[in-house]
Amino acid sequence: MTNEFMQAFPADFVWGAATSSYQIEGAWNEDGKGENIWDRFCHSPYRVANGETGDVACDHYHRMDEDVDLMAWMGLKSYRFSISWARVLPNGIGQVNEAGLDFYDRLVDRLLEKGIQPNATLNHWDFPQALQEKGGWTNPQVTDWFTQYADVMFRKIGDRVTYWATHNEPKVVAIHGYFDGMFPPGHHSLREALLAVHHINVGHGKVVQLFREGNYPGQIGTVIDIHNFEPATDSEADRLASQRYMEFNKNLFLDPVLKGNYPAYLLAWLGDQVPQELQDGIDIAATPIDFLGVNYYFTFTTSYSPGGGILRAQTHLAHSAEGFGHNSMGWGIDPVGLYKVLKSLKDEYGNPRVMIAENGTPLNDIVEADGTINDIARMRYLREHILAVHDAMQEGADVHGYYVWSLMDNFEWASGYYPRFGLVHVDRNTLKRTPKRSACWYRRLIEQNALAL
């Protein structure tokens, strides 16, 4: 029951939590799994904070039953996970590793036994190292490699998976992997980054077409990190700098999928640095999808800066004025930005069906003497962002679900294990799982399907 002091959601609204394979599975070289680019990156010096790796992570590979039981206790309607390409196809193509395939088969069955809808992502960054040595996402053959991998997964679990995403935050793969070198493969080439952008987009479209041809019962889309972008001032210089930054970080991926083109202003700005190949197969990228996954974390305010790289832009992570500051990773907290993102999708992109695929915050969680973790700030963060979703829905935004990042504390890529995003605390020494106060709060929200005001 709800009352005037609660914001109710539609009866079929999907409440979930999200993880990714490399961040939680561990078992990096067990049961026939091949090496991926994050294995190689983490095992190289000076790449990850404190030299940490995902070799063990949360050991989900061996503790999957326990973790699904936690999801069921929390009342999750859906669980968003990703598949390790190299666990299923150790060389990226060719021979299938049946032990790896069986792990995801069992995971899907366990989820369904508990009444939890599986939401599977094919590419959440952990690309096979064997294919990276053939050029990775810069090799035009990668679109076919990706489709062959997707075919293996669709044939195995496509009859039972409710939602599929081709990619998660493809910007991270292309821009952070090939342009600024923050993530593997650690390259610094604008041309390589733009080729990766294009092949990721075309690969997405080919996989969606394959899914349609197979008449699988679920839905398919992609997940893009769509943040709020605003100029620092009303000046034309700042406005254009913000537009360039937005188009480089968002529209390179969103526009091909929803509009069938690349952002014209950005391509004109980059000029002859843009590879001619970006026009090959762009129509494939626009193959219609069933939903758009949106990952939202922050608002960028951007100003013109002569020293701001190829975009001549300098950014700041802003926070809202309603008592929010920055989290433990220095990210500004701005719930209103999520509302603005959803409104812009409605007004500028034809109001696609949206799932909030990730939203959450890291905190310096403290385990009390009695073992409890009173992460009240996370509860407030989630509440305000969910309220922003509800507000956008009231104005017509077509939002059908919300997934917290993350189900549990995990390996946060180049930041190692310090950032704790989880609803569930994971002890780094024992790997014991302990639901935080936020997990109990989220459980109650799901049970009521409404947000208390």
C-alpha positions, 0 to 999 in steps of 0.5 A: 500500500502507498499513500500521499507520502510515497512516490509509487512506481508502475507495477512492472518497474524493474528494480535491480543491482549490477556487477561486471565479470572482471570486477567480481568473478576472480578465478582469472586463470581457472577452468580453461579461461583465457587471458583478457586485457584486464588480466594483462593490464593489472599484472603490469606495473604502475597500472592499478592503485596499490598493484591490486588485481581482479585475480580473486576479486569477490570470488563470485565464480566460486560463491555464486550460489551465496550471492544469488541467495543475497539477491533473493533476500534483497528482493531484486527483480533483476540482476545485471551481470556481464559475461567474460568473453575470454572465459567462454572463448579463451582465444576470443574466437574458435574453440568454446570453453564448456566449463566457462559457458556452464558457469553462466548457464548455471547462473541464469538458472539460479536467478530464474529459480529465485524469480530474478530476471537475468540481464546480461552484458556481452562486453563490459571491457574485459576483451580477450588478450588474444584478439587484442594482439590482432589489433583489438577494437581497431581491427575491422574484423572485430565486428565479426568476432564480437558477433560470433561470441554473441552467437555462442551466448545467445544459443546457450542462454538466449532462451532464458535471459530477459535483457541483453546489452551489447556493450557497457560504457563503450566510451571507456573502451574506446576513449580511455583504452585507445586515446588517453591510455588510462585503461587497457590497452593503454594506447594514445592515438586519436585515430585508433580511438575513433576506429574503436568507436566505429567498430564498437558501434557497428559490432553492436548493430550486427549483434542486434541483427543476429538477435533478431534473426534468432527470434530470441524471447528477451529484449536487447539494447546497449548501455551508455554512460550519459552524464549531464553536460553544462557550460560553465558560463553563458559565453559562446566559447564555454558553450561550444567547449561543452558541446565538443566535450559532450559530443566526444564523450556521449554523442559518438556512441548515442547518436549512431544508435539512435540517430544513425549518424555521428555528431557533425560539429565534433567531426568538423572540429577534428577535421582530417584526423577523422578516419574515412572508415567512420562512414562504413556501416553506420546504418548497421549501428542504427538497427532498432533496439528494445531499450537504452541502458543509461549509466549516470554518475555526475554533471560536467561543467565545461569551460574553454581552455587553450590548454585543454587538449584537442577539444580545448575544454576544461571540465569540473565535476559539479554538485547540486546546491541542495547539501550535496558535495563530492563522494570519496572518489571526488565525483560531484553529486548531482541528482538533478543532472539525472532528471535533466539527462532523462528529459533530454532523451525524451525531448531530443532523442524521441523518448526511447525506452530507458533502463537506468543500468547503473547509478550509485556512489562510493563511500568510506564505509565503516564497519561498526563494532557490532558488524553493521555498516550504517551507510546513511549517505548512500541511502540518501544518494540513492533516494534523491536519484530515484526521486529524480527518475520518478520526477522525469517519469511524471513528465513523460520520460519512458523509464522502466527500471533502475539498477544500483551500482553495485550489488557488492563492493568489488574491484574498481578497475584502476582504482583497485579495491578502495572505492566501495560502491556496494549494497553489500560489504565484502571483507577483503581478507575473508570475502565475507558478505554483509548487507549494509543498511542501504541494502535493507533500505533498498529491500524495503523500497522494492517491497513497497514499490514506492519511495517514501517522501 
